[in-house]
């Protein structure tokens, strides 16, 4: 039975998740790239249940954002696409003294956001708050950056094993991955 | 491409016993790849963890990601952050959308794209 006073709120027809696969295909075709990118599509997805309550777990963050480094051009809020800060190897940094991060090296929606507030793309500060209240057991000693790659083979054969080794070195139980 | 990268990494870690949750804004890319757990923010690319300068939405996003870690019953579980970017959804029209570009903007963007890589022959 409907709740008294409840009214449906309707959305506009185009208020649906953006189809980035279609958008990028049409975009690059228009730019002259005739061969569309083949996006990864997996037949099976693994699933690892939590081995312990989150309140006892060590949790880390994995990001594709890059440390801001002097001498690599404009990496600040709203900077144009800048390949210089892009990294080709996994990096790790201390969670108790994290470097400033930027997203100027990747395609993000520069018309509607600027990368000004790191917390909008990096959940580490919120995770630290969650550890302070006991929601999670601990923040792992390091967070990790993974390179954005076109090659799914390099990501899974090279970056995956290297990241796993680092997580195991830190006795990390859980990973939160934030995609730009 | 970031979304595909972290989706693949999530699969690798999960297959090796480490539970993961992906936070992202490109629902189609993540779900087409397939991940164990996905916290979807219907926000512009670049804001997978909440609205900029809005600590309340950022805390809500992390809280929902943690609850997803605890409660997802099976792989490919997606939960959407119940926060709207704006009452006006027109922001969804522009990104990478050549149909929305003026001829002048198209040429500027094309020149930039071709400045760092060439189309295959």
Contacts between the chains, C-beta under 8 A, distances in Angstrom:
chain1	res1	chain2	res2	distance
A	11	B	89	7.2
A	12	B	89	5.3
A	14	B	89	6.1
A	14	B	90	8.0
A	14	B	92	6.1
A	14	B	93	6.8
A	15	B	89	3.8
A	15	B	92	7.1
A	16	B	92	7.8
A	17	B	27	4.1
A	17	B	28	6.5
A	17	B	40	7.5
A	17	B	42	6.2
A	18	B	26	7.5
A	18	B	28	7.7
A	18	B	92	5.1
A	18	B	95	6.6
A	19	B	28	5.2
A	20	B	3	7.8
A	20	B	26	4.6
A	20	B	28	5.7
A	20	B	29	5.6
A	20	B	45	7.6
A	20	B	95	7.8
A	20	B	96	7.2
A	21	B	28	5.2
A	21	B	29	6.2
A	21	B	32	6.5
A	22	B	28	7.8
A	23	B	95	6.7
A	23	B	96	4.2
A	23	B	97	6.0
A	24	B	96	5.7
A	26	B	96	7.9
A	26	B	97	8.0
A	26	B	98	6.0
A	26	B	99	7.9
A	27	B	96	4.4
A	27	B	97	7.6
A	27	B	98	5.7
A	28	B	113	8.0
A	30	B	98	4.4
A	30	B	106	7.4
A	30	B	110	7.7
A	31	B	109	7.6
A	31	B	110	5.3
A	31	B	113	4.9
A	31	B	114	7.2
A	31	B	119	7.3
A	32	B	110	7.4
A	32	B	114	7.2
A	32	B	119	4.3
A	33	B	119	4.6
A	33	B	120	7.2
A	34	B	119	6.7
A	34	B	120	7.4
A	35	B	120	5.9
A	39	B	4	6.4
A	39	B	29	6.5
A	39	B	32	5.7
A	39	B	33	7.1
A	40	B	4	5.6
A	40	B	7	7.2
A	40	B	8	6.4
A	40	B	32	7.6
A	40	B	33	4.8
A	41	B	32	5.5
A	41	B	33	6.5
A	41	B	34	7.4
A	42	B	11	6.7
A	42	B	33	5.9
A	42	B	34	4.3
A	44	B	34	7.9
A	45	B	11	6.3
A	45	B	14	7.7
A	45	B	34	4.3
A	45	B	35	6.4
A	45	B	36	6.0
A	45	B	75	4.0
A	45	B	76	5.7
A	46	B	11	6.2
A	46	B	14	4.4
A	46	B	15	4.2
A	46	B	36	6.7
A	46	B	75	6.7
A	47	B	14	6.4
A	47	B	36	5.0
A	47	B	72	7.9
A	47	B	74	6.4
A	47	B	75	4.2
A	48	B	13	7.9
A	48	B	14	4.8
A	48	B	15	7.8
A	48	B	16	8.0
A	48	B	17	5.2
A	48	B	18	6.2
A	48	B	19	4.8
A	48	B	20	7.8
A	48	B	36	7.3
A	49	B	19	6.8
A	50	B	19	5.3
A	50	B	69	6.3
A	50	B	70	6.5
A	51	B	17	7.7
A	51	B	19	7.7
A	54	B	66	5.9
A	54	B	69	6.5
A	54	B	70	6.2
A	62	B	6	6.6
A	62	B	9	6.3
A	64	B	2	4.2
A	64	B	5	6.1
A	64	B	6	6.5
A	81	B	112	7.0
A	83	B	116	6.3
A	103	B	46	6.0
A	106	B	1	7.4
A	106	B	2	5.7
A	107	B	1	7.6
A	107	B	45	7.1
A	107	B	96	7.5
A	108	B	44	7.3
A	108	B	45	4.5
A	108	B	46	3.3
A	109	B	44	3.5
A	109	B	45	4.5
A	109	B	46	5.6
A	109	B	91	7.6
A	109	B	94	7.7
A	109	B	95	4.8
A	110	B	46	8.0
A	111	B	44	7.7
A	111	B	91	7.4
A	111	B	94	4.9
A	111	B	95	6.8
A	112	B	44	4.0
A	112	B	85	7.9
A	112	B	91	4.6
A	112	B	94	7.4
A	112	B	95	7.7
A	113	B	43	7.7
A	113	B	44	4.9
A	113	B	45	8.0
A	113	B	46	4.7
A	113	B	47	5.4
A	113	B	52	6.1
A	114	B	52	7.4
A	115	B	46	5.9
A	116	B	52	6.1
A	116	B	53	7.6
A	117	B	52	3.9
A	117	B	53	5.0
A	119	B	49	6.6
A	119	B	50	7.0
A	119	B	52	7.8
A	119	B	55	7.2
A	119	B	58	5.1
A	120	B	46	7.2
A	120	B	47	4.5
A	120	B	48	7.8
A	120	B	49	5.7
A	120	B	50	5.7
A	120	B	51	6.5
A	120	B	52	4.2
A	120	B	53	7.8
A	120	B	54	8.0
A	120	B	58	6.8
A	121	B	46	6.0
A	121	B	47	6.4
A	121	B	48	5.9
A	121	B	49	5.9
A	122	B	49	6.6
A	123	B	23	6.5
A	123	B	49	4.6
A	123	B	58	7.6
A	123	B	61	7.3
A	123	B	62	5.3
A	123	B	65	7.4
A	125	B	58	7.8
A	126	B	49	7.0
A	126	B	50	7.8
A	126	B	58	5.3
A	126	B	59	5.6
A	126	B	61	7.5
A	126	B	62	4.0
A	127	B	62	6.3
A	129	B	59	6.9
A	130	B	62	6.3
A	130	B	63	7.7
A	130	B	66	6.8
A	135	B	63	7.7
A	135	B	66	6.5
A	136	B	66	6.9
A	146	B	5	6.0
A	146	B	6	7.0
A	146	B	9	5.7
A	147	B	5	7.4
A	148	B	1	5.0
A	148	B	2	4.8
A	148	B	5	5.0
A	149	B	1	7.3
A	149	B	5	5.9
A	150	B	1	6.5
A	152	B	4	7.0
A	152	B	8	5.6
A	155	B	5	5.5
A	155	B	8	4.7
A	155	B	9	6.6
A	156	B	8	5.4
A	156	B	11	7.7
A	156	B	12	5.6
A	159	B	5	8.0
A	159	B	9	6.7
A	160	B	8	7.2
A	160	B	9	6.0
A	160	B	12	3.3
A	160	B	13	7.3
A	161	B	12	7.7
A	163	B	9	6.4
A	163	B	12	7.6
A	163	B	13	7.1
A	164	B	12	6.8
A	164	B	13	6.2
A	164	B	16	5.4
A	164	B	18	7.2
A	167	B	13	7.1
A	167	B	18	6.2
A	172	B	18	7.1
A	173	B	18	7.2
A	173	B	19	7.6
A	174	B	18	6.9
A	174	B	19	5.2
A	174	B	20	7.3
A	174	B	69	6.3
A	175	B	10	7.6
A	175	B	13	5.6
A	175	B	18	5.8
A	175	B	19	7.6
A	175	B	20	4.8
A	176	B	20	7.4
A	176	B	21	5.6
A	176	B	23	6.6
A	176	B	62	7.8
A	176	B	65	6.0
A	177	B	6	4.2
A	177	B	9	6.2
A	177	B	10	5.5
A	177	B	20	5.9
A	177	B	21	7.2
A	177	B	22	4.9
A	177	B	23	6.9
A	178	B	6	7.2
A	178	B	22	7.9
A	178	B	23	4.7
A	178	B	24	7.3
A	178	B	48	5.0
A	178	B	49	5.7
A	179	B	2	4.5
A	179	B	3	4.2
A	179	B	5	7.4
A	179	B	6	4.5
A	179	B	7	7.6
A	179	B	22	6.4
A	179	B	23	7.0
A	179	B	24	3.9
A	179	B	25	7.5
A	179	B	26	7.0
A	179	B	30	7.3
A	179	B	48	5.6
A	180	B	2	4.4
A	180	B	45	6.9
A	180	B	46	5.9
A	180	B	48	7.0
